[in-house]
Amino acid sequence: MKATIITIGDEILIGQIVDTNSVSIARHLNAAGIVVHEKVSIGDDSAQIVGCVERALGQSDIAIITGGLGPTKDDITKKTLAEMFGSELIPNQTVSDHVKRMLEERGIEFNDLNRGQALVPACCTVLFNAHGTAPGMWFERGGKVVVSLPGVPYEMEHLMQDEVMPRLKAHFELRQIVHRTMITAGLPESMLAKAIEAWENALPPYLKLAYLPNPGAVRLRLSAYEVEGESVSKEIERQFEALRRIIPHNIIGYETATMQELIHQLLTERRQTLATAESCTGGTIAARFTAMPGASAYFLCGVVSYSNASKQAVLGVDPDTIARYGAVSEQVARQMAEGARRISGADYAVSTTGIAGPAGGTAEKPVGTVWIAVAGPRRTVALLKQCGSDRGQIIDRAGAFALGLLRDELNGK
Amino acid sequence: MKATIITIGDEILIGQIVDTNSVSIARHLNAAGIVVHEKVSIGDDSAQIVGCVERALGQSDIAIITGGLGPTKDDITKKTLAEMFGSELIPNQTVSDHVKRMLEERGIEFNDLNRGQALVPACCTVLFNAHGTAPGMWFERGGKVVVSLPGVPYEMEHLMQDEVMPRLKAHFELRQIVHRTMITAGLPESMLAKAIEAWENALPPYLKLAYLPNPGAVRLRLSAYEVEGESVSKEIERQFEALRRIIPHNIIGYETATMQELIHQLLTERRQTLATAESCTGGTIAARFTAMPGASAYFLCGVVSYSNASKQAVLGVDPDTIARYGAVSEQVARQMAEGARRISGADYAVSTTGIAGPAGGTAEKPVGTVWIAVAGPRRTVALLKQCGSDRGQIIDRAGAFALGLLRDELNGK
């Protein structure tokens, strides 16, 4: 079963927003065994919408559309789909009552624009949007399905999960898609490919291998489309087992597991705790952990000690050390980690201090220079890393290296 | 002049990555007056790539392709384009020398896969990739242009800026695209649309209005495509002036200016300083500021006081207050902000304490309950906000409300 995802909105074509809706929709479809054939983004243009939906129905069985359902004049998706399906717009009492109630709760008057939101094409099945004012719509033609969803991410997400996926599973006979990802580190892409060349060449033809390079890691993904899930999962497990024998020291995890997820799991299982002391990473390491539900079980305290005074006052870094070695130094990184561990009472603390740029670099310590330290129950370790030249890149990489060092210490390496 | 953006990679279609490349490319093209007609994402499939590029050339003048240029077998874009343009792959000495040098610096051996990266279609112009091993390629057919770029974001970004844009500007006679965005707050989309209906209806036909709702704000964008830039910019300024008279109290800024950018500017101009004390937002407020170059001029210190003990030990929150009112309370929010201000010596401090969920909610304080406080030279203010039900959404919204309160205090509201 194939699907095309269509996102509508001029804001996508001018680069004003990042389209995350199609990512979420793609995951839902893949998880149910539906192959995403193509993703398309187009403007709020009637002719283009019709052309795109017709093409989607030509090449696939399902078209999932988001966007263009707001109450204002620039939103034309509903009218366009009604015309395309030769159906008139009629009032829907359920939607109308719901919109009225939603607006009432927020103290907003119900006007003729809102009344317009309660009009739906006569031929469609209305998908109730509990979280917003624009309903989803389900159209069918010759066994194929067109779904139109609002572009507000969490409204779309709830509709996909609660309305669209159950209906697609009931409407179509679906097979399975299996994706499994192994995360490797320590071998650049081309060396990794040479190391596993014989293994890759001997893969069964229904398994597709992809290399996904990341800063510091290369992910290997095996995919099988529209298969019997169970036997294929077993075969992938066998292939990964063979791979573990070829590159035993280069495997750091599986699936999309991030380093913070691995550490989250380790700390939770061991009932150990964590603190952070960040300078150049500016709170992003703390934010990576605290984004995960359950972080409060182990994450005690983070300090973003941007100024030298706060390194001293909050973390107890020795002013003489800063004067002698500079704020970006092994000594300061160590004292920051140890200070964070001390003030929080955590088992482990990780610190970063570096030059994120664009200003502040010197010949000796150019932009991108970052010292990282981890203080634990046994010892404190520190590491010097060059993290690139772009501010965002430096913050990301320094965070990734810091998490890597923390994981190594947790594993007693 | 019209362009189609094509991103290639199965990882996009299965939702394994978010495509940010096309956002960046769209911005570059728009800034130069090139209209992005469509964005398409397809898999690493030869027939699909050819079909998609041919269709792009049918509907537009330019096709910008990213992805599929790596050294491994799953990357087939280069071979496919060579076949499509009826050109053979030949070795390129400059690319070969560059790849060898790059690998040498990183201590990696040059193997036959890397040798493959130095092969380019005979008919293309090579775009030198200083930051990676896969060169960009520029093809021409009947005056139209096809560009192929690597998918690694910062390699793509440098090539777009340094190679592709100058060449497009030289190759085509380009007109201008003008986008101007006004950011409003306080009126929901449908009420805003009613308030400015007469103004909207009287807009000149070449100005396109878009409503972009956000949590807490609605952006109004006026766009004009392929026009004489200067006179249109003046007309947009006149229209915005008229709008300022209609909704004088609802305009909070212009363009994509974020709240943290506005505060960054205010603090920098006034030479005032800032500290943060975050619980439920987990470091994301500190990270918003420290992501911006120049933040070190005013950002002194952030504390992520996740545990009650750290609220007491680091920020000096009174344990009795926590026991009496709970960690999520007006009193604790105020003491957190005041504590951060005190320990850092900053002029202003902003704090958050709330229940990000999914666990921890009660009938009295459900998930999404957040107390926000700002301590300044004159006073401390606090605000209670309901920030939704999803952890990520709660963290985002609480951060947005906290910045809003901080800006109001900075403006003496």
Contacts between the chains, C-beta under 8 A, distances in Angstrom:
chain1	res1	chain2	res2	distance
A	10	B	208	7.4
A	10	B	210	5.8
A	10	B	223	6.8
A	11	B	210	6.6
A	11	B	212	5.7
A	11	B	221	7.4
A	12	B	26	7.8
A	12	B	39	6.8
A	13	B	26	6.1
A	13	B	35	8.0
A	13	B	36	4.3
A	13	B	37	7.6
A	13	B	38	7.6
A	13	B	39	6.6
A	14	B	26	6.0
A	14	B	27	7.4
A	14	B	30	4.9
A	14	B	36	6.9
A	14	B	177	7.8
A	14	B	179	6.0
A	14	B	223	7.3
A	15	B	22	7.8
A	15	B	23	4.6
A	15	B	24	6.8
A	15	B	25	7.6
A	15	B	26	3.4
A	15	B	27	3.8
A	15	B	30	6.4
A	15	B	36	7.9
A	16	B	179	7.6
A	16	B	181	7.6
A	16	B	212	7.2
A	16	B	221	7.2
A	16	B	256	7.0
A	17	B	23	7.7
A	17	B	212	7.7
A	18	B	18	6.5
A	18	B	20	5.9
A	18	B	23	5.3
A	19	B	19	7.1
A	19	B	23	7.9
A	20	B	18	5.9
A	22	B	15	7.8
A	22	B	41	7.7
A	23	B	15	4.6
A	23	B	17	7.7
A	23	B	18	5.3
A	23	B	19	7.9
A	24	B	15	6.8
A	25	B	15	7.6
A	26	B	12	7.7
A	26	B	13	6.1
A	26	B	14	6.0
A	26	B	15	3.4
A	27	B	14	7.4
A	27	B	15	3.8
A	30	B	14	4.9
A	30	B	15	6.3
A	35	B	13	8.0
A	36	B	13	4.3
A	36	B	14	6.9
A	36	B	15	7.9
A	37	B	13	7.6
A	37	B	42	8.0
A	37	B	43	7.9
A	38	B	13	7.6
A	38	B	40	6.4
A	38	B	41	6.9
A	38	B	42	5.5
A	38	B	48	7.6
A	39	B	12	6.8
A	39	B	13	6.6
A	39	B	40	7.0
A	39	B	41	4.1
A	40	B	38	6.4
A	40	B	39	7.0
A	40	B	40	5.3
A	40	B	41	7.8
A	41	B	22	7.7
A	41	B	38	6.8
A	41	B	39	4.0
A	41	B	40	7.8
A	42	B	37	8.0
A	42	B	38	5.5
A	43	B	37	7.9
A	44	B	210	7.6
A	48	B	38	7.7
A	70	B	189	6.2
A	70	B	211	6.2
A	70	B	213	7.0
A	71	B	189	6.0
A	71	B	190	4.5
A	71	B	193	6.5
A	72	B	189	6.3
A	72	B	190	7.6
A	72	B	193	4.7
A	72	B	211	4.4
A	73	B	193	7.6
A	73	B	200	6.9
A	73	B	209	7.4
A	74	B	208	7.5
A	74	B	209	6.3
A	74	B	210	4.9
A	74	B	211	6.1
A	75	B	211	7.8
A	103	B	188	8.0
A	106	B	188	7.2
A	108	B	188	5.3
A	108	B	190	7.4
A	108	B	191	6.1
A	109	B	191	7.0
A	111	B	190	5.9
A	111	B	191	7.2
A	111	B	194	5.4
A	113	B	190	4.3
A	113	B	193	5.6
A	113	B	194	6.5
A	114	B	190	5.3
A	133	B	190	8.0
A	152	B	213	7.3
A	154	B	388	8.0
A	154	B	390	6.3
A	154	B	393	6.3
A	177	B	14	7.8
A	179	B	14	6.0
A	179	B	16	7.6
A	181	B	16	7.6
A	188	B	103	7.9
A	188	B	106	7.2
A	188	B	108	5.3
A	189	B	70	6.2
A	189	B	71	6.1
A	189	B	72	6.3
A	190	B	71	4.6
A	190	B	72	7.6
A	190	B	108	7.4
A	190	B	111	5.9
A	190	B	113	4.4
A	190	B	114	5.3
A	190	B	133	8.0
A	191	B	108	6.2
A	191	B	109	7.1
A	191	B	111	7.2
A	193	B	71	6.5
A	193	B	72	4.7
A	193	B	73	7.6
A	193	B	113	5.6
A	194	B	111	5.4
A	194	B	113	6.5
A	200	B	73	6.9
A	208	B	10	7.4
A	208	B	74	7.5
A	209	B	73	7.4
A	209	B	74	6.3
A	210	B	10	5.8
A	210	B	11	6.6
A	210	B	44	7.6
A	210	B	74	4.9
A	211	B	70	6.2
A	211	B	72	4.4
A	211	B	74	6.1
A	211	B	75	7.8
A	212	B	11	5.8
A	212	B	16	7.2
A	212	B	17	7.7
A	213	B	70	7.0
A	213	B	152	7.3
A	221	B	10	8.0
A	221	B	11	7.4
A	221	B	16	7.3
A	223	B	10	6.8
A	223	B	14	7.3
A	256	B	16	6.9
A	275	B	310	7.9
A	276	B	283	7.8
A	276	B	304	7.2
A	278	B	283	7.9
A	281	B	290	7.9
A	282	B	286	5.8
A	282	B	287	5.3
A	282	B	289	7.3
A	282	B	290	2.6
A	282	B	291	6.6
A	282	B	295	7.4
A	282	B	299	7.9
A	282	B	302	7.8
A	283	B	276	7.8
A	283	B	278	7.9
A	283	B	283	3.5
A	283	B	284	7.0
A	283	B	285	7.5
A	283	B	286	3.2
A	283	B	287	4.0
A	283	B	290	6.2
A	283	B	302	5.4
A	283	B	304	6.9
A	284	B	283	7.0
A	284	B	287	4.7
A	284	B	290	7.9
A	285	B	283	7.5
A	286	B	282	5.8
A	286	B	283	3.2
A	286	B	286	7.7
A	286	B	304	4.3
A	287	B	282	5.3
A	287	B	283	4.1
A	287	B	284	4.7
A	287	B	287	5.2
A	289	B	282	7.3
A	290	B	281	7.9
A	290	B	282	2.6
A	290	B	283	6.2
A	290	B	284	7.9
A	290	B	304	6.8
A	290	B	306	6.6
A	290	B	356	7.8
A	290	B	395	7.7
A	291	B	282	6.6
A	291	B	391	7.3
A	291	B	392	6.8
A	291	B	395	6.7
A	293	B	356	8.0
A	293	B	357	7.1
A	293	B	358	5.4
A	293	B	359	7.1
A	293	B	391	5.8
A	294	B	359	7.8
A	295	B	282	7.4
A	295	B	306	7.3
A	296	B	306	5.8
A	296	B	307	7.6
A	296	B	360	7.7
A	299	B	282	7.9
A	299	B	304	7.8
A	299	B	306	4.9
A	299	B	307	7.9
A	300	B	306	6.0
A	300	B	307	4.3
A	300	B	309	7.0
A	300	B	310	5.5
A	301	B	303	7.1
A	301	B	304	6.3
A	301	B	305	5.8
A	301	B	306	6.2
A	301	B	307	6.2
A	301	B	310	3.5
A	301	B	313	8.0
A	301	B	314	6.1
A	302	B	282	7.8
A	302	B	283	5.4
A	302	B	302	7.6
A	302	B	303	7.1
A	302	B	304	3.2
A	302	B	306	7.3
A	303	B	301	7.1
A	303	B	302	7.1
A	303	B	303	5.7
A	303	B	304	7.4
A	303	B	314	7.2
A	304	B	276	7.2
A	304	B	283	6.9
A	304	B	286	4.3
A	304	B	290	6.8
A	304	B	299	7.8
A	304	B	301	6.4
A	304	B	302	3.2
A	304	B	303	7.4
A	304	B	304	7.5
A	305	B	301	5.9
A	306	B	290	6.6
A	306	B	295	7.3
A	306	B	296	5.8
A	306	B	299	4.9
A	306	B	300	5.9
A	306	B	301	6.2
A	306	B	302	7.3
A	307	B	296	7.6
A	307	B	299	7.9
A	307	B	300	4.3
A	307	B	301	6.3
A	307	B	344	7.4
A	309	B	300	7.0
A	309	B	344	7.6
A	309	B	345	6.6
A	310	B	275	7.9
A	310	B	300	5.5
A	310	B	301	3.5
A	310	B	343	7.4
A	310	B	344	5.5
A	313	B	343	5.8
A	313	B	344	7.4
A	314	B	301	6.1
A	314	B	303	7.2
A	314	B	314	6.5
A	314	B	343	5.8
A	314	B	344	7.6
A	343	B	310	7.4
A	343	B	313	5.8
A	343	B	314	5.8
A	344	B	307	7.3
A	344	B	309	7.6
A	344	B	310	5.4
A	344	B	313	7.4
A	344	B	314	7.7
A	345	B	309	6.6
A	345	B	313	8.0
A	356	B	290	7.8
A	357	B	293	7.1
A	358	B	293	5.3
A	359	B	293	7.1
A	359	B	294	7.8
A	360	B	296	7.7
A	390	B	154	6.5
A	391	B	291	7.3
A	391	B	293	5.9
A	392	B	291	6.8
A	393	B	154	6.4
A	395	B	290	7.7
A	395	B	291	6.7
